[in-house]
Amino acid sequence: MVEANALKQLRTSLRPYALLYVEDNVGLSNQAAVLFKKIFETVHIAYDGEEGLKLFNEYHPAIVITDITMPKMDGLTMAEAIMKIDSDVKVIITTAHDDHDLLHQGIRVGVFDYLVKPIRIENLTETLTRCADSIKEELHHKIFNANLHTIFNYQNNIVVLLQGQKIVMANQPCLEFFAAESVESLRQRFEVFGELLLKHSGFLYNHEGIDWFLEISKHPGKLFNVKIAGADEEHHHFILRFQSIPEKEGYGVLSLNDVSELGLLKLYDASAVEQERLSKDEKMVRGLLDMAMRNGAKIRAHNLYKGISITNDALITEISDKEVVLKTPHVQLKAMQYEKEFFLTSELFPIAIFCNSIDRFDFDDQSVCFNHYQMVNTSPTRRQAIRVIPDKHLTVTLLYEEHKFETEIVVMDISINAVRLRLPTLPSGFAVKQNVVLDIVLVTVLRPLIINTVAEIFRIHEEPHHFEVICTFALHEQAHKNLIDYIAKRQMVLIREFKGMQCEK
């Protein structure tokens, strides 16, 4: 038995097409006609081949079901004549005998299929379903070929035929762009074309308040910027144009012209382009981490607790697109927990890998899970001098062009040859390689020590609400010794502080 829902779906598929049914047995013809009229909107009945051919010439139905043995003209002769008139017609022959010679003749004539009597309704509906699919596919090809030349028929353009939002046909450049073997495989990967459109400021894609298909349907011929990823996972910038097909309601043609080489993506949405770059970097770094895990390469984890270097061996135990799990000693985990970031080095890595976005710590398992990483040119292992975060008593006064800089100055860290300062504003003309005068006040047990030195502005980094300025200097004799003593004592304080922190949960 065939479910009523299956017959309903079949009727929906075949409703636009007419059927010619040719059968010389009047009783069988009347019985079958009842079923066919439940499926087809229009059914033409004939009782021999000559009458069937006449009705075909008059009405040109898309599907013909015919018996073989009939008076005046047999079914195969009629089918051959019909196929000469219109080779796209689907002819299904019925016969009381499962005859291979008959099958070969039908293939030669070009019939779509043949059914053995008594016809089972399951076999009939299965054949008609394939028939409907074949007719629809051929229609898509005809529409595509008929309209391709009128809409952006450039050699390298991607051209897609849509029925609603679904892809029904695509040209070769489109298949090559997505590395698809056929249109069918492309349809299986992307149910609707809108799934391909990526978020990018000022571009067309589905988001709150904007339905991409409604937008192009309201503005046929308008040019839209879109971003789409190809098989190589590179993001491409296309100019999209849509043209509906008036004589075929629901159908339209998309043309996409690749303008990526103009480099305009960043002008529209610099943050999205940067995010894409970071995503590529992460994929490459993930490959390095995976290679290190599979090959048992030695890895070292590095942190700086207020300038104190903390380094231990580490082992990658799990890696996926979403996260990496790293095992390392408890002391390293505490440093990571404090800094909320860390560096990884290995003989396998060309440069250090910087890791942040830590998801969770498992101190019992001595592991950390993180999901963001990138290669960086700087790391704690490359510092030429020890830098420490000073205590609150160390202060710095800055003189620029013989004028004291009257604003709050925060000392972020200090070494024997440089100091990093945080300033809310900068004086006019303040620039890299210019000289300033620094008064560094060190508070000791005995008395405050003042180091007065000329320094050079090495780097200026602008943050959202302040500036970070690095000044370098070269101290001599007692001033040099005093700063070394301060940094050494500060290190001891920080080491004791960190050891105490390790006992905390």
N, C-alpha and C positions, 0 to 999 in steps of 0.2 A: 504493500500500500504506500501511496505517496501522500505525505502530509499536506493538509490544506494550505499551510503557510508556504510550502514549496511551490504549489501551483500558483499561488498568489504572486510570488516573486517572479515566476516564469512569465505570468501574464504581464507584469510590469515591464519586463525586459522585451517582450514580443509585441506589446500593444501597438507600437508605431508601424508594424509590418503586417502585410496581408498574406494569407495562406491560400494556395490552390491545392485541393484534395481530389485526386482522381482514383476512383474505385468502381469497377463494373458491378460488384455485388451491392444491390440497393440496400438490403438490410444492414450489411456491415457498414455501408457508407452513412446511413442515417444514424447508426449507433455511434460511429466515430465523430460525426459532425457535432453531436451534443458535447463531447469532450473538447473538441477543437474550439468551439465557440466560447468555452469557458476560459480559453487561453488567448485566442486572437480576437481582435476587434472586428476584423473582416475575414470571412471564410468563403471562398468560391468552390462550388461542387461541380465535378464533371464525372461522366460514367464511361468514357472511353478516351483513347489517346488523341483522336482528332478534335473532340470537343474540348479536351484539356488544353491543347495547343492554341485553339481559337480563343479560349478564355485568357490564356497567358498573354497573347498578343493584344488583347483588349485592356487588361487590367495591370499587367506587369507586376505580379506579386513577388515578394522577396524570397518566399519559401514554397517549394512544391513537394508534396508527398504523394507518391503514385504507386499503384500496383504494377506488376510486370505484365502478366498475361491478361490482355483485354482485347475486345473486338476492334476492328478498323485500324488501330495503330497501337502497338504494344508500348509499355512504359519506357523501355530503354530507347526506342526510336524517338518517342516524344521528348525524352530528356535530352537526347543529343541535339534535337532541333531547337529546344529551348536554350541550351548552352551556347549554341551558335548565335542566338539573338542577344543573350546577355550572360556572359561567363561568370558574373558575380552571383547569380541565383543559386540558392542552396537547394539541391534536389535530393530527396530521401526516397529510396525505393523500398517497397515492401514485397515480400515473396513468401510463399508457403514452403519453399525448399531452401535449405542451407547449401547453396550451390557455389563452389569455388570459381567455376567458369563464369557464373553470373557476376560474382564479385569482381573478377578481372575485367569483364566488359564494362561494369560500372565505373571502375577506376579509369579505364580508357576514355569513357565518355566525360568523366569529370564530376560524377555525383558526389555529394557530401558524405552520405552514409547509406547503409541499407539495414532493414529490420526484418526479422523472420516472423511470419505469422504462426500462431496467433500472437499479436503484439502485446507484450506486457507493458503496462503503463509506466513501470519504473524505467524500462529501457527507452520508452518514447520520451519521457521527460528528460532523461539524461542526454539523449541525442539532441533534443530541442534546446537544452541549456547550452550545449557546445555550439550549436548552430547560432544562437543569439550572441554568444561571445565572439564568434568568428565574424559575424556581420558588423558588430560594434567595432571590432579591431580594424576591419577594412574601412569602415567609415572614418575612423580617426586618421588612418593613412591618407584617405582622399582629402579630408579637410586640411590636414597638415600640408600636403603637397600642393593643394590648390591655392593656399593662402601664403605659403612661405615666400614666394617671390614678391609679394606686395608689402611685406613688413620687415624692414631691416635685413634684407637678404645679403649681408656681408659675409665674407668667407670665414672670418674668425669669430663672429658673434655667436653667442649662445642663443638658440631659439627653442622655445618650448610651447607646445600646444596644451592649453588647460581646458578641462571640463569642470566648471566651478573652480575650486582651488586645487584639484587633483591633476597631476601630470599624466597626460595620455600619450604624448609623443614628444620626442626631443631630437635635435640634430646631432651630428657626430661630435662637433666641438663640445657640446654639453656632456655627452657620454665620456669624452676624454677628460674633461675637467674633473668629473667625479669618479673617474676610473671605473665606470660601470660597463659591463659587457653588453647590456641591452637595456631597452627602456623598461622592460619588466623588472629587471634587477634594481633599476633606479627607483621605480615605484615602490618596491618592497622596502627600500631603505628610507624613503621619505613619503609618508602618506599624503601630505599636502605641501605645496611649494613654500608656504609661509614658514615652515620649520627651518628652512635654510637661511632665513634672514637674521643676521646677528645684530645685537644691540650696538648702536653707535650714535652719538649725539648728532641731531640734525638729519639722520638717515631714516629710511622707511623700514619699520619692523613692527611686529605686534607688541604693543604695550598699552598701559592704561590710557583710555580715551582714543586710541588709534587702532583700527582694524585695517591691516595692510591691504586686504583684498577689496574692502569697501572703498578705500582711498583711491586705488588705481581704477576701480570700476566707475567711480564718479568723475575721474579725470582721464579718459582715454587719450593717448597721445602725449600726455605730460611726462616729463623726464623726472625720474626719482633717483637719488643716491641710495645704494644698498651695499651692504658688506656680506660676503659669503665666503665660507671656507671650502677650499677644494680638497681633492684627495691627498694632497701634500700637507694639509692642515695649515697652509698659509692663508691669511685673510686677504681677499681681493676686493678692490673697490670697483663696482659696476655702476653704469648708468642704465637704469631699467625703463623700458617703455612698454605699455600694454595697449593692445588694440582688440576690441571685441569683434566678433564676426556676426554682422547683422542677420544674415540668413540662417544662422545656426545659433539659436538662443542657448546661452549657457557656456558657449565656447569662446575662447580668446587666445591670442598669441602674445607671449612675452618675448621681448628681445633684450639681451643684456650685453652691453659693450664694456669690456674690461679696460679701465683707465688707471690701474694700480701703479703703472710706471710713472705717473705724474706726481706721486707721493703726496696726495692731498688728504689722506686719512688723518694725519696728525693735525692739520689745520682745523678740522671739524671737531675732533675729540682726542686731544693729546693724552688724556688719562687712559682711554681705552687702548690706544696704541702702546703705551707704556705697560699696561696690564698684559697685553699680548706678548710683548717682549719678555716680561718676567715669566710668563707661562712657558715660553720656549726655553728660557734658561732653566726653569725648574725641571722640565722634561730631560734636558741634557744632564743636569746634576743628578737627577734620580737614576739615570743610566750609570753614572759614575759610582753612586752609592750601591747600586745593585751589583755592579761588577766587583766592588770591594767586598761585599758580603759573600758572593759566590766564590771568590778567589782567596778568601781568608786574609786579605791585606791588612797590615797593621794600621790602626786608626788612633789618633790622639784627640782628646777633647780639651778645649782651652777656655778658661774664663778669667776675668779680672775682677777680683773683689776689691773695690775702691782702689784699684791700681795694683793689687797684689796678684801675681800670676798663679793660677791653679790649673795644673795639667795632669791628666791621667789617661791611661789606655781606655779604649771604648770598643764596643762590638755591636754591629748592626745585626739584629735578630729577625726583623720583619720589615718588609717594604712593599708598598702598593701605591696606586695613584693617589690615595687619600691621606696616607700617613706613613711615617717611618718610626720604628721602635729601636731605641739605642740603649744598650746596657753599659754602665760605667759605675765606678765606686761611689759610695754614699757621699763622700766629701765633694766630689764633682757635681753630684745632683744638687747639693745644697748651694753651691756656687751658681749653678744654672737657675735654681729657684729664686735666688736673690737678683740676678741680672736679667732673668726672663729671656735669655738668649745665650748662644755659645758658638764657638768656632770648631770645625773639624779639619784636621790635616792628615795627610797620608802620602807616602811615596808614590801612590797611584794618582793623586790629584795634582793637576798643574799648579793650582793656587788654592788658598784656603776656601772652605765652604762655610758660609755664615748661616746659622739656623735660628729661627725664631717662630712665633706662633705656636708655642708649646701648649699641647692639649692637656697633658696630665703627667704626674709623677707617680711612680710606684716604688716607694723606698724599700718595701719588703723584697720586691723582685729586683731592686737596683736598676730600674729602667725609666726612660723618659720617652714620651710619644710626642712627635712634632709633625707639622704639615706644611712648613714653608722654608725654603732654603735657596741660596744663590751663591755663586762664586764671587769673591771680592778680592781686591788687590791689597787690602790691609788685613792684618791679624795681629793678635797679641804676641805671636812668636817673632815678629819682625821689628819690634820696638828696639831702638838702639839704646835707650835709657829708661830706667824705671820711672814711671809716673804714678804718683799717689794722689788720692783725694785728701786735701789738707784738713786739719781740724778747724773749728769755727773761729779760732783766735788768729789764724794767719790772714793778713790783709794785704791788699796791693793798692797803691795810689799811682795813677797814671798821669803823666804830664805830656802834653802834645803841643808843639810849637810854643814852649815855655809857659803854657797855661794848664793849670790843674783841671783834670776832667771831673767836673762837679756832678757826679751821678753815682748811683749804687753800682759797685763792681763786685761780682761774685767770682771767686777763684774756683774753677771747676776741677783742675788738677795741676800738678807742678812736677817738674823733673829738674835735673841739674843744669839743663840748658834751655828750658822752655817753660812757659806758663800759658794755660788756657783760661781765658776770661769770658764772662757773660756780661754783656752791656745792653741796657735798654735802648740806647740810641748811639749814634756815632757822630763825632765832630765833623764839620764841613771839611772836605778834602782828605779825610782819613782814608788811606789806601795801602795796599800791599807794598812792601819794600821800603816804606817810609820808617824813619826812626822815631822812637818815643823814649821817655825816661820813666823807669819804674822804681818805686820805693816798696820793697817787699819787707813786711814786718813779721818776724818770727818771734813767737812768745816762748821763752824757755823758763826753766825753774828759777834761774838766777835773775835774768832781766830780759827785756825785749831786745832783739837784734834787728837792726835795719840794714837791708842790702839795697844800696842805690846803684843802679846800672842802666846803661844805654841798651835798648833792645830794638830789634827790627820786627816790623809787622810781617809775619810769615803767611798767614791765611786769615781770611774773613769769610764767615759762613752766616748767611741770613736765615734765621728761623722765623716762624709766624709772628712772634711777639718780642724777639730779642735778636742780638747778634752774638756769635761766638768768634772770639779773636784769639789767635795763637801768636804769641810774641817769643822770639828766640833771642838768646843772649849768651855771652861768654864771660863767666866770672873768673876772678883770679884770687890766688892766695887765700886770705882769711875768709872772704865772702864765699868762695867756692867750698871751703871746708865746712863753714857754718851750715850751708844748704845741704851738703852731704850728710852731716850729722842729723839735721832735722828729718830728712827723708828716711834715713836708717831707723831712727827712733819711731817715726810714724809707721813704718813697716811693721815693727815689732808690736805696736799697739793694735794695728789692723789684723795681724796674725792671731793675737790673743782673742780679739773680738770675733774673728771668723771661727776659731776653735770652739768658742762658747756657743756660737750659733749652730754648730753641727749637732749639738745635743738636743736642740729644739726639734719638735715634731713639725 
